[in-house]
Structure formats: C-alpha cells, structure tokens
Amino acid sequence: MAVGRSAYRGCLLGLAVGDAMGYTVDNRSWQQIQEDYGPHGLLGYDLVNGYADVTSYTQLAAFTCNGLLLGLTRGQVTGKMAPFIKYIGLSSREWAISQRPWGRPSRTYCWLLRRQELCRRHCMDTRMLDTLNRQNLGTPETPTNRFDSPSGLTSAIGVGLFYHPDRMDQQEIDLLGAEAVALTHGSPTAFLSGAVLSHIISRLIQNRKQNLKALVLEAVDACIDRFGHQYSQIYELSTLVRHAITYAGSPNLKPVDVMERLGCDSAAQVLAGAVYACLSSGEDFDTAVITAVNHSGRSAAVGAVTGAILGLRLGEEALPDFYISCLEPAEILRELADDLFTGCPMERGNKLFDLDWEYKYLQGNG
C-alpha cells in the first residue's frame, strides 16, 4: 500500500519538529536539563522570538532531497545524468555554502539555497563543513575520515524518501543511504546506520502500516546480508539496535535511563535511541519526541530521526498543530515533500512543461 502526500510531508515536518525541540537541550546533561525545565525535562519547544529553530539535521536532509530531484529531473528531461550520489554531494556542498558568512558563487544549483529559513547558520558539527569544502568527498571504500557522529545521518532520510520502484531497487537504496553518509563520515558504523535508516524510511514509503519492530529487524538483517562480508561493524550496529528493541519491550524501565544507557552520541547510538523512542511510546508522536530529546546525548539528532520515522508513519495530520505553527520552514518543507511525492512531471520529448519545476530543478531558482 503506497503512501500519500501526507506521509511525505509528515516525514520532513516530523524531522524538523524533533530537530527544533532537541536543539534547545542538545549535548547538555540530563541533570542540566532537569535544572532548567523541571524533573520531567523538556516537554515542548523552548521558543526564540516565537519561532522554533531547525539545525543542520533538517537542512541537510532537505538539501539531499533537492539534489536527488535535481538529478532525476536532468535525467528525465535531458536524457543525461550522473549517479545519484553525485547530486547528493553537489547539494551537500551547496548546503555548506549556506553556512559560511562570506560570498556565494554566482552559479548554484539548489533552489533551497535561496530560502533563508533553511540556510540559517546552525551547523551541529563544523568538522563536516571542513570535509565538504575539500576537493574529494568520502566513499565507503575510500573514507576521508573516521567520524562516527550523527551529523550526516539525516541525509539518509532524504534517500529513503526518494524511493520509487522505477528508479532503484531496495539494495540500491540501502547502498545509496550508506554512500550519502560516507560523503562526510567515514566510520563504518556511521554510514551503515545510514543504510539501515534509508531502508526503514523507504519501506515505510511502500507501506506505512507494517509492524515497525519487524521492519527495523528486517532493515538490520538486510544490511547484514548486504554489507556483512565487508564491514564487521554492521554486527555491532545490529546488537545496539536489538538492545533498543528489547528495552522498548520492558515497560518498567524509565525512558531517560534507557536513553542514557544507549549513549545517543554516535550515529549508531542515535539510530538506536530513535528506534527505542518510537517503539516505547506506542508510536505516539508527542511522547516519542519527548523521550527522544531528554537525555545527555545528541538530542537534536535523536529527535530528528524519531520525528522523521513517526511523521512518515502517522502522516502530517497526526502532528500536533502547536509543533507546526511556529516552525519557520514548514511551508518550504511541505513544498519539497510534495515535489518528492509527485516526482518530475516532465520527460524528454514530452510536450508537458512545468515552469515552476523547471525553475527549481533545472535552473535552481525556485
């Protein structure tokens, strides 16, 4: 059962909600969070000037989507295109341009670069910017570093959302998810987490009603089959995710104690924390996001991944209005989600012409 427009919107909006909520307490100790927000921690946005700020987690996912649609459009309209990973690299570099205070090049490709709401300087890992400014980006086979942080993980969400059976099969999506993270993060546990996350998102795109616990286990097993012969670290990731699933089935455990135990610092730990938050909450969005951000780790990252998974699963209508109304880039994320849902309306030799799409994904203006 394929999903509708609401699921795509729910994924990007949910990602942004979790990111914005977690940003307030990111990398602060649980004790500090309690001192500032009370014994139960942060229970909603801590607004700045009436708006909830998103960070590089939302920005990078959005630019990844922009890059993939750029490649798709060039392929359909001109009949020529590079591998999709090249467009993810291009869009990631353009996102990095948005994060620096000096001038931009005269020729750019991503229309999101012209949307200030998704270009504010909120990078959660400046090392990633340094990597994106290098001549060569990383691959799983030739990493440029050994970073294992979650900073590049949300690019895999964009990859998963791009799934369509006419474009790539499941193994190709899983590999592209790994490659997208490996552009900036060379630790196998980081880019393998990208493969697992892309698998989860893309399978939910195919049927968002399937059992989430079973789907997570399927994703891990599929990535063991795909990558296990080359990267033993996939077994380490598998163990971590399975622990999260076991904890979620233990109702007597306090969520914050589990999150502290999981660590929620590296990409693999963030993925495990998001899995726990989704499953332990009974898939209630509000409960899950509160669990996802209240701990001593990367609150914005866990919140973003949790929000993306449940936002996709539940749809836009399930996201509480009070989260969306003060989310500054909400309309842009809806527009981008709709573009992912519809796909490029133009093909080579077809008389159908979409001026708005041409501006965004051929000219890069939007």
QUIFEN-V287590 format. One line per field, one symbol per residue. ss: DSSP state (H for helix, E for strand, L for the rest). phi: phi as a letter, one per 30 degrees, with the letter a starting at -180 (. if undefined). burial: I if it has 9 or more other C-alpha atoms within 8 Angstrom, else O. A space follows every 10 residues. Layout:
BEGIN
ss=???
phi=???
burial=???
END
This chain:
BEGIN
ss=LLLLHHHHHH HHHHHHHHHH HHHLLLLLLH HHHHHHHLLL LLLLLLLELL EELLLHHHHH HHHHHHHHHH HHHHHHHHLL LLLHHHHHHH HHHHHHHHLL LLLLLLLLLL HHHHLHHHLL LLLLLHHHHH HHLLLLLLLL LLLLLLLLEL LLLLHHHHHH HLLLLLLLLH HHHHHHHHHH HHLLLLLHHH HHHHHHHHHH HHHHHHLLLL LHHHHHHHHH HHHHHHHLLL LLHHHHHHHH HHHHHHHHLL LLLLHHHHHH HHLLLEHHHH HHHHHHHHHH LLLLHHHHHH HHHLLLLLHH HHHHHHHHHH HHHHLHHHLL HHHHLLELLH HHHHHHHHHH HHLLLLLLLL LLLLHHHHHH HHHLLL
phi=.ddceedddd ddddeddddd ddedcdicde ddddddbjdc idcadcdchi ccdccddddd dddddedddd dedddddcib adeedddddd ddddddedcc dcdcddcbcc dddccedcbd dbddadddde dddddccdbe dbdcabdbdd dcdddddddd ddeaddcbdd dddddddddd ddebbcdedd dddddddddd ddddddadcd dddddddddd ddddddcddc bddddddedd ddddddddcc ddddeddddd ddjhcdeddd dddddddddd diideddddd ddccaccddd dddddddddd dddcjeddde eddddccede dddddddddd ddiddcbdic ddbcdddddd cccici
burial=OOIOIIIIII IIIIIIIIII IIIIIIOIII OOIIOOIIOO IIOOIOOOOO IIIIIIIIII IIIIIIIIII IIIIIIIOOO IOOOIOIIII IIIIIIOIIO OOOOOOOOII IIIOOOOIII OOOOOOOIIO IIOOOOIIII OOIIIOIIII IIIIIIIIII IIIOOOOIOO OOIIIIIIII IIIIIIIIII IIIIIIIIII IIIIIIIIOO OOOOIIIOII OOIIOOIIOO OOIIIIIIOI IIOIIOIIOO OOOOIIOIII OIIIIIIIII IIIIIIIIII IOIOIOIIII IIIIIIIIII IIIIIIIIII IIIIIIOOIO OOIIOIIIOI OOIIOIIIII IOOIOIIOOO OOOOOOIIII IIIIII
END
